[in-house]
């Protein structure tokens, strides 16, 4: 291989590593415990942080810290699992170490 090919391959490897980093970030973010990924979020009668004011739900922002009643949604769990699998598949194809242990649930 010529030196130029080696440089191009190096840049591609660097780009792949950056993409894998992003996949890992999105997988971890989907599984993060915060208001917005809680089953009770925006349910003013069930969420201790939400209040019904004049017929409108008022409460914490979507990224607020979770309360003691926090229950992660099935959609968040499913999204996190899909993102983990996507990151592991990409890592295998590109020859990187797996970012998530095989068969990990969290």
C-alpha positions as CSV (number, residue, x, y, z in Angstrom):
1,X,0.0,0.0,0.0
2,X,1.1,3.5,-0.7
3,X,1.5,6.1,2.1
4,X,-1.6,7.9,0.8
5,X,-3.7,4.7,1.1
6,X,-2.4,4.3,4.7
7,X,-3.4,7.9,5.5
8,X,-6.8,7.4,4.0
9,X,-7.3,4.1,5.9
10,X,-6.3,5.9,9.1
11,X,-8.9,8.7,8.5
12,X,-11.5,6.1,7.8
13,X,-10.7,4.2,11.1
14,X,-10.9,7.5,13.0
15,X,-14.2,8.3,11.4
16,X,-15.5,4.8,12.3
17,X,-14.4,5.3,15.9
18,X,-16.2,8.6,16.1
19,X,-19.4,6.9,14.7
20,X,-19.1,4.1,17.3
21,X,-18.7,6.7,20.1
22,X,-21.9,8.3,18.9
23,X,-23.8,5.0,18.9
24,X,-22.6,4.2,22.4
25,X,-23.7,7.7,23.5
26,X,-27.2,7.3,22.1
27,X,-27.6,3.8,23.6
28,X,-26.6,5.1,27.0
29,X,-28.8,8.2,26.7
30,X,-31.9,6.1,25.8
31,X,-31.4,4.1,29.0
32,X,-30.8,7.1,31.2
33,X,-33.2,7.6,34.1
34,X,-34.8,11.1,33.7
35,X,-38.2,12.7,33.5
36,X,-39.4,12.1,29.9
37,X,-38.5,8.4,29.9
38,X,-40.7,7.7,32.9
39,X,-44.0,5.8,32.5
40,X,-45.7,8.4,34.7
41,X,-44.3,11.5,33.0
42,X,-47.0,14.1,32.1
43,X,-49.6,12.2,34.1
44,X,-50.6,14.9,36.6
45,X,-52.7,12.5,38.7
46,X,-49.9,9.9,39.0
47,X,-46.6,11.8,38.7
48,X,-45.6,13.3,42.0
49,X,-43.7,16.1,40.2
50,X,-46.6,17.0,37.8
51,X,-49.4,19.3,38.8
52,X,-52.7,20.0,37.1
53,X,-53.1,23.8,36.8
54,X,-56.2,25.0,35.0
55,X,-56.5,21.8,33.1
56,X,-52.9,21.9,31.9
57,X,-50.1,19.6,33.2
58,X,-47.3,21.6,34.8
59,X,-44.1,20.1,36.2
60,X,-40.4,19.4,35.5
61,X,-38.7,19.6,32.2
62,X,-38.1,16.5,30.2
63,X,-34.5,16.1,31.5
64,X,-35.3,16.7,35.2
65,X,-33.9,14.2,37.8
66,X,-36.2,11.3,38.4
67,X,-38.4,11.1,41.5
68,X,-38.8,8.1,43.9
69,X,-41.7,6.8,41.8
70,X,-39.7,6.6,38.6
71,X,-40.5,3.7,36.3
72,X,-38.7,3.6,32.9
73,X,-40.9,3.1,29.9
74,X,-40.8,0.0,27.8
75,X,-40.1,2.2,24.8
76,X,-36.9,3.6,26.4
77,X,-35.8,0.0,27.3
78,X,-36.4,-1.2,23.8
79,X,-34.7,1.8,22.2
80,X,-31.6,1.3,24.4
81,X,-31.5,-2.4,23.5
82,X,-31.7,-1.7,19.8
83,X,-29.0,1.0,20.1
84,X,-26.7,-1.4,22.0
85,X,-27.2,-4.1,19.4
86,X,-26.5,-1.6,16.6
87,X,-23.3,-0.4,18.4
88,X,-22.1,-4.0,18.9
89,X,-22.8,-5.0,15.3
90,X,-20.9,-2.0,14.0
91,X,-18.0,-2.7,16.3
92,X,-17.8,-6.3,15.1
93,X,-17.9,-5.3,11.4
94,X,-15.2,-2.7,11.9
95,X,-12.9,-4.8,14.2
96,X,-13.4,-2.7,17.4
97,X,-13.8,-4.1,20.9
98,X,-17.5,-4.5,21.8
99,X,-18.8,-1.5,23.7
100,X,-21.5,-3.6,25.5
101,X,-21.1,-7.1,26.8
102,X,-23.0,-9.7,24.7
103,X,-26.4,-10.4,26.2
104,X,-26.3,-7.4,28.5
105,X,-29.7,-6.2,29.7
106,X,-28.5,-2.7,30.8
